[in-house]
Each structure stands twice: as C-alpha cells, then as structure tokens.
C-alpha cells in the first residue's frame, strides 16, 4: 500500500462518527508517518540511525 493510500485511509478513520479512541489512534499514526516523511524531505536522519550511531565526535580528533 502506497503512503498516500495509507494516509487517506487514516484520514477517513478520523470521521466525526468515529469514537475518540479510533480518532486518537488514527491521528497518532498520521503524525508518525508525516514526521518520518518530513525528516526525509529535510535531509535529516531517521530515529533508527540516530539510535545506532554511537559517534560522539571524539573519533575525528
């Protein structure tokens, strides 16, 4: 499933008729996907790479 299809599905789950738990879960999923894509666009590193990267700058000296 493409990202745009997934995001459309998430947005459809945030209908006014949905219960608050469904809305909250859909919004959380939407936020996480949006932030991941925004980081890619801005050229940042993913959270997985940051956690695995133990470089504290001492090796360059």
PDB file as gemmi writes it, atoms N, CA and C in Angstrom:
CRYST1    1.000    1.000    1.000  90.00  90.00  90.00 P 1                      
ATOM      1  N   UNK A   1       0.854  -1.174   0.000  1.00  0.00           N  
ATOM      2  CA  UNK A   1       0.000   0.000   0.000  1.00  0.00           C  
ATOM      3  C   UNK A   1       0.901   1.239   0.000  1.00  0.00           C  
ATOM      4  N   UNK A   2       0.622   2.158  -0.913  1.00  0.00           N  
ATOM      5  CA  UNK A   2       1.437   3.376  -1.003  1.00  0.00           C  
ATOM      6  C   UNK A   2       1.182   4.284   0.196  1.00  0.00           C  
ATOM      7  N   UNK A   3       2.105   5.199   0.387  1.00  0.00           N  
ATOM      8  CA  UNK A   3       1.985   6.117   1.520  1.00  0.00           C  
ATOM      9  C   UNK A   3       0.732   6.971   1.397  1.00  0.00           C  
ATOM     10  N   UNK A   4       0.460   7.478   0.207  1.00  0.00           N  
ATOM     11  CA  UNK A   4      -0.719   8.336   0.049  1.00  0.00           C  
ATOM     12  C   UNK A   4      -2.007   7.560   0.306  1.00  0.00           C  
ATOM     13  N   UNK A   5      -2.061   6.303  -0.124  1.00  0.00           N  
ATOM     14  CA  UNK A   5      -3.246   5.479   0.145  1.00  0.00           C  
ATOM     15  C   UNK A   5      -3.411   5.246   1.635  1.00  0.00           C  
ATOM     16  N   UNK A   6      -2.283   4.982   2.298  1.00  0.00           N  
ATOM     17  CA  UNK A   6      -2.332   4.743   3.739  1.00  0.00           C  
ATOM     18  C   UNK A   6      -2.794   5.985   4.487  1.00  0.00           C  
ATOM     19  N   UNK A   7      -2.277   7.154   4.074  1.00  0.00           N  
ATOM     20  CA  UNK A   7      -2.671   8.395   4.742  1.00  0.00           C  
ATOM     21  C   UNK A   7      -4.136   8.718   4.495  1.00  0.00           C  
ATOM     22  N   UNK A   8      -4.625   8.439   3.289  1.00  0.00           N  
ATOM     23  CA  UNK A   8      -6.051   8.656   3.002  1.00  0.00           C  
ATOM     24  C   UNK A   8      -6.914   7.759   3.871  1.00  0.00           C  
ATOM     25  N   UNK A   9      -6.486   6.510   4.046  1.00  0.00           N  
ATOM     26  CA  UNK A   9      -7.223   5.591   4.903  1.00  0.00           C  
ATOM     27  C   UNK A   9      -7.253   6.103   6.336  1.00  0.00           C  
ATOM     28  N   UNK A  10      -6.119   6.583   6.810  1.00  0.00           N  
ATOM     29  CA  UNK A  10      -6.041   7.128   8.168  1.00  0.00           C  
ATOM     30  C   UNK A  10      -6.972   8.319   8.302  1.00  0.00           C  
ATOM     31  N   UNK A  11      -6.947   9.221   7.332  1.00  0.00           N  
ATOM     32  CA  UNK A  11      -7.814  10.397   7.391  1.00  0.00           C  
ATOM     33  C   UNK A  11      -9.284  10.007   7.385  1.00  0.00           C  
ATOM     34  N   UNK A  12      -9.639   8.978   6.640  1.00  0.00           N  
ATOM     35  CA  UNK A  12     -11.026   8.518   6.626  1.00  0.00           C  
ATOM     36  C   UNK A  12     -11.447   7.951   7.971  1.00  0.00           C  
ATOM     37  N   UNK A  13     -10.489   7.460   8.750  1.00  0.00           N  
ATOM     38  CA  UNK A  13     -10.794   6.934  10.083  1.00  0.00           C  
ATOM     39  C   UNK A  13     -11.044   8.042  11.103  1.00  0.00           C  
ATOM     40  N   UNK A  14     -10.777   9.278  10.739  1.00  0.00           N  
ATOM     41  CA  UNK A  14     -10.962  10.396  11.663  1.00  0.00           C  
ATOM     42  C   UNK A  14     -12.284  11.105  11.365  1.00  0.00           C  
ATOM     43  N   UNK A  15     -13.257  10.364  11.003  1.00  0.00           N  
ATOM     44  CA  UNK A  15     -14.582  10.921  10.729  1.00  0.00           C  
ATOM     45  C   UNK A  15     -15.246  11.316  12.051  1.00  0.00           C  
ATOM     46  N   UNK A  16     -16.159  12.282  12.004  1.00  0.00           N  
ATOM     47  CA  UNK A  16     -16.863  12.695  13.229  1.00  0.00           C  
ATOM     48  C   UNK A  16     -17.655  11.555  13.877  1.00  0.00           C  
ATOM     49  N   UNK A  17     -18.017  10.541  13.098  1.00  0.00           N  
ATOM     50  CA  UNK A  17     -18.794   9.439  13.663  1.00  0.00           C  
ATOM     51  C   UNK A  17     -17.921   8.417  14.382  1.00  0.00           C  
ATOM     52  N   UNK A  18     -16.606   8.503  14.226  1.00  0.00           N  
ATOM     53  CA  UNK A  18     -15.707   7.550  14.875  1.00  0.00           C  
ATOM     54  C   UNK A  18     -15.598   7.860  16.366  1.00  0.00           C  
ATOM     55  N   UNK A  19     -15.342   6.820  17.152  1.00  0.00           N  
ATOM     56  CA  UNK A  19     -15.189   7.063  18.585  1.00  0.00           C  
ATOM     57  C   UNK A  19     -13.841   7.725  18.855  1.00  0.00           C  
ATOM     58  N   UNK A  20     -13.678   8.269  20.024  1.00  0.00           N  
ATOM     59  CA  UNK A  20     -12.485   9.060  20.337  1.00  0.00           C  
ATOM     60  C   UNK A  20     -11.201   8.232  20.305  1.00  0.00           C  
ATOM     61  N   UNK A  21     -11.277   6.972  20.689  1.00  0.00           N  
ATOM     62  CA  UNK A  21     -10.089   6.120  20.658  1.00  0.00           C  
ATOM     63  C   UNK A  21      -9.619   5.900  19.229  1.00  0.00           C  
ATOM     64  N   UNK A  22     -10.553   5.656  18.317  1.00  0.00           N  
ATOM     65  CA  UNK A  22     -10.210   5.471  16.907  1.00  0.00           C  
ATOM     66  C   UNK A  22      -9.598   6.739  16.346  1.00  0.00           C  
ATOM     67  N   UNK A  23     -10.158   7.880  16.681  1.00  0.00           N  
ATOM     68  CA  UNK A  23      -9.617   9.161  16.217  1.00  0.00           C  
ATOM     69  C   UNK A  23      -8.206   9.380  16.739  1.00  0.00           C  
ATOM     70  N   UNK A  24      -7.984   9.104  18.000  1.00  0.00           N  
ATOM     71  CA  UNK A  24      -6.669   9.294  18.602  1.00  0.00           C  
ATOM     72  C   UNK A  24      -5.628   8.388  17.955  1.00  0.00           C  
ATOM     73  N   UNK A  25      -5.972   7.132  17.746  1.00  0.00           N  
ATOM     74  CA  UNK A  25      -5.044   6.199  17.115  1.00  0.00           C  
ATOM     75  C   UNK A  25      -4.743   6.611  15.679  1.00  0.00           C  
ATOM     76  N   UNK A  26      -5.747   7.052  14.954  1.00  0.00           N  
ATOM     77  CA  UNK A  26      -5.552   7.485  13.573  1.00  0.00           C  
ATOM     78  C   UNK A  26      -4.673   8.729  13.512  1.00  0.00           C  
ATOM     79  N   UNK A  27      -4.916   9.678  14.393  1.00  0.00           N  
ATOM     80  CA  UNK A  27      -4.091  10.887  14.425  1.00  0.00           C  
ATOM     81  C   UNK A  27      -2.641  10.572  14.781  1.00  0.00           C  
ATOM     82  N   UNK A  28      -2.427   9.670  15.719  1.00  0.00           N  
ATOM     83  CA  UNK A  28      -1.067   9.291  16.103  1.00  0.00           C  
ATOM     84  C   UNK A  28      -0.336   8.651  14.930  1.00  0.00           C  
ATOM     85  N   UNK A  29      -1.010   7.756  14.215  1.00  0.00           N  
ATOM     86  CA  UNK A  29      -0.398   7.116  13.052  1.00  0.00           C  
ATOM     87  C   UNK A  29      -0.083   8.144  11.975  1.00  0.00           C  
ATOM     88  N   UNK A  30      -0.987   9.082  11.778  1.00  0.00           N  
ATOM     89  CA  UNK A  30      -0.787  10.133  10.781  1.00  0.00           C  
ATOM     90  C   UNK A  30       0.408  11.013  11.149  1.00  0.00           C  
ATOM     91  N   UNK A  31       0.506  11.376  12.408  1.00  0.00           N  
ATOM     92  CA  UNK A  31       1.620  12.210  12.878  1.00  0.00           C  
ATOM     93  C   UNK A  31       2.949  11.495  12.670  1.00  0.00           C  
ATOM     94  N   UNK A  32       3.018  10.220  13.040  1.00  0.00           N  
ATOM     95  CA  UNK A  32       4.263   9.469  12.897  1.00  0.00           C  
ATOM     96  C   UNK A  32       4.690   9.372  11.439  1.00  0.00           C  
ATOM     97  N   UNK A  33       3.748   9.089  10.541  1.00  0.00           N  
ATOM     98  CA  UNK A  33       4.065   8.994   9.114  1.00  0.00           C  
ATOM     99  C   UNK A  33       4.503  10.350   8.569  1.00  0.00           C  
ATOM    100  N   UNK A  34       3.808  11.403   8.973  1.00  0.00           N  
ATOM    101  CA  UNK A  34       4.130  12.745   8.497  1.00  0.00           C  
ATOM    102  C   UNK A  34       5.527  13.163   8.948  1.00  0.00           C  
ATOM    103  N   UNK A  35       5.854  12.910  10.189  1.00  0.00           N  
ATOM    104  CA  UNK A  35       7.164  13.300  10.720  1.00  0.00           C  
ATOM    105  C   UNK A  35       8.275  12.538  10.010  1.00  0.00           C  
ATOM    106  N   UNK A  36       8.091  11.228   9.783  1.00  0.00           N  
ATOM    107  CA  UNK A  36       9.102  10.448   9.057  1.00  0.00           C  
ATOM    108  C   UNK A  36       9.353  11.029   7.674  1.00  0.00           C  
ATOM    109  N   UNK A  37       8.281  11.347   6.952  1.00  0.00           N  
ATOM    110  CA  UNK A  37       8.432  11.898   5.605  1.00  0.00           C  
ATOM    111  C   UNK A  37       9.051  13.291   5.645  1.00  0.00           C  
ATOM    112  N   UNK A  38       8.677  14.096   6.615  1.00  0.00           N  
ATOM    113  CA  UNK A  38       9.230  15.441   6.742  1.00  0.00           C  
ATOM    114  C   UNK A  38      10.734  15.391   7.007  1.00  0.00           C  
ATOM    115  N   UNK A  39      11.165  14.467   7.842  1.00  0.00           N  
ATOM    116  CA  UNK A  39      12.591  14.313   8.128  1.00  0.00           C  
ATOM    117  C   UNK A  39      13.339  13.908   6.867  1.00  0.00           C  
ATOM    118  N   UNK A  40      12.757  12.997   6.079  1.00  0.00           N  
ATOM    119  CA  UNK A  40      13.390  12.595   4.816  1.00  0.00           C  
ATOM    120  C   UNK A  40      13.519  13.785   3.879  1.00  0.00           C  
ATOM    121  N   UNK A  41      12.461  14.577   3.768  1.00  0.00           N  
ATOM    122  CA  UNK A  41      12.460  15.733   2.871  1.00  0.00           C  
ATOM    123  C   UNK A  41      13.510  16.751   3.297  1.00  0.00           C  
ATOM    124  N   UNK A  42      13.629  16.972   4.592  1.00  0.00           N  
ATOM    125  CA  UNK A  42      14.571  17.962   5.097  1.00  0.00           C  
ATOM    126  C   UNK A  42      16.003  17.438   5.147  1.00  0.00           C  
ATOM    127  N   UNK A  43      16.197  16.172   4.807  1.00  0.00           N  
ATOM    128  CA  UNK A  43      17.539  15.617   4.756  1.00  0.00           C  
ATOM    129  C   UNK A  43      18.088  15.197   6.095  1.00  0.00           C  
ATOM    130  N   UNK A  44      17.226  15.045   7.050  1.00  0.00           N  
ATOM    131  CA  UNK A  44      17.670  14.614   8.372  1.00  0.00           C  
ATOM    132  C   UNK A  44      17.869  13.121   8.426  1.00  0.00           C  
ATOM    133  N   UNK A  45      18.296  12.656   9.566  1.00  0.00           N  
ATOM    134  CA  UNK A  45      18.499  11.229   9.754  1.00  0.00           C  
ATOM    135  C   UNK A  45      17.310  10.650  10.475  1.00  0.00           C  
ATOM    136  N   UNK A  46      17.036   9.381  10.232  1.00  0.00           N  
ATOM    137  CA  UNK A  46      15.918   8.720  10.886  1.00  0.00           C  
ATOM    138  C   UNK A  46      16.272   8.421  12.337  1.00  0.00           C  
ATOM    139  N   UNK A  47      15.267   8.148  13.142  1.00  0.00           N  
ATOM    140  CA  UNK A  47      15.484   7.836  14.556  1.00  0.00           C  
ATOM    141  C   UNK A  47      16.274   6.542  14.703  1.00  0.00           C  
ATOM    142  N   UNK A  48      16.055   5.566  13.810  1.00  0.00           N  
ATOM    143  CA  UNK A  48      16.782   4.304  13.875  1.00  0.00           C  
ATOM    144  C   UNK A  48      18.272   4.532  13.692  1.00  0.00           C  
ATOM    145  N   UNK A  49      18.646   5.378  12.753  1.00  0.00           N  
ATOM    146  CA  UNK A  49      20.061   5.660  12.520  1.00  0.00           C  
ATOM    147  C   UNK A  49      20.656   6.398  13.703  1.00  0.00           C  
ATOM    148  N   UNK A  50      19.904   7.303  14.315  1.00  0.00           N  
ATOM    149  CA  UNK A  50      20.410   8.044  15.469  1.00  0.00           C  
ATOM    150  C   UNK A  50      20.672   7.116  16.650  1.00  0.00           C  
ATOM    151  N   UNK A  51      19.790   6.141  16.863  1.00  0.00           N  
ATOM    152  CA  UNK A  51      19.962   5.224  17.977  1.00  0.00           C  
ATOM    153  C   UNK A  51      21.169   4.323  17.763  1.00  0.00           C  
ATOM    154  N   UNK A  52      21.445   3.942  16.525  1.00  0.00           N  
ATOM    155  CA  UNK A  52      22.555   3.044  16.223  1.00  0.00           C  
ATOM    156  C   UNK A  52      23.867   3.784  16.038  1.00  0.00           C  
ATOM    157  N   UNK A  53      23.828   5.076  15.967  1.00  0.00           N  
ATOM    158  CA  UNK A  53      25.012   5.890  15.733  1.00  0.00           C  
ATOM    159  C   UNK A  53      25.607   6.290  17.074  1.00  0.00           C  
ATOM    160  N   UNK A  54      26.738   5.663  17.422  1.00  0.00           N  
ATOM    161  CA  UNK A  54      27.384   5.957  18.699  1.00  0.00           C  
ATOM    162  C   UNK A  54      28.484   6.985  18.561  1.00  0.00           C  
ATOM    163  N   UNK A  55      28.570   7.649  17.426  1.00  0.00           N  
ATOM    164  CA  UNK A  55      29.608   8.645  17.173  1.00  0.00           C  
ATOM    165  C   UNK A  55      29.329   9.888  18.008  1.00  0.00           C  
ATOM    166  N   UNK A  56      30.246  10.194  18.920  1.00  0.00           N  
ATOM    167  CA  UNK A  56      30.069  11.388  19.745  1.00  0.00           C  
ATOM    168  C   UNK A  56      31.050  12.481  19.360  1.00  0.00           C  
ATOM    169  N   UNK A  57      31.701  12.303  18.205  1.00  0.00           N  
ATOM    170  CA  UNK A  57      32.592  13.334  17.709  1.00  0.00           C  
ATOM    171  C   UNK A  57      34.032  13.178  18.136  1.00  0.00           C  
ATOM    172  N   UNK A  58      34.337  12.241  19.006  1.00  0.00           N  
ATOM    173  CA  UNK A  58      35.700  12.075  19.501  1.00  0.00           C  
ATOM    174  C   UNK A  58      36.622  11.422  18.483  1.00  0.00           C  
ATOM    175  N   UNK A  59      36.092  10.682  17.524  1.00  0.00           N  
ATOM    176  CA  UNK A  59      36.913   9.941  16.584  1.00  0.00           C  
ATOM    177  C   UNK A  59      37.586  10.843  15.564  1.00  0.00           C  
ATOM    178  N   UNK A  60      37.116  12.052  15.362  1.00  0.00           N  
ATOM    179  CA  UNK A  60      37.643  12.930  14.338  1.00  0.00           C  
ATOM    180  C   UNK A  60      38.898  13.662  14.778  1.00  0.00           C  
ATOM    181  N   UNK A  61      39.257  13.624  16.016  1.00  0.00           N  
ATOM    182  CA  UNK A  61      40.407  14.368  16.524  1.00  0.00           C  
ATOM    183  C   UNK A  61      41.701  13.727  16.146  1.00  0.00           C  
TER     184      UNK A  61                                                      
END                                                                             
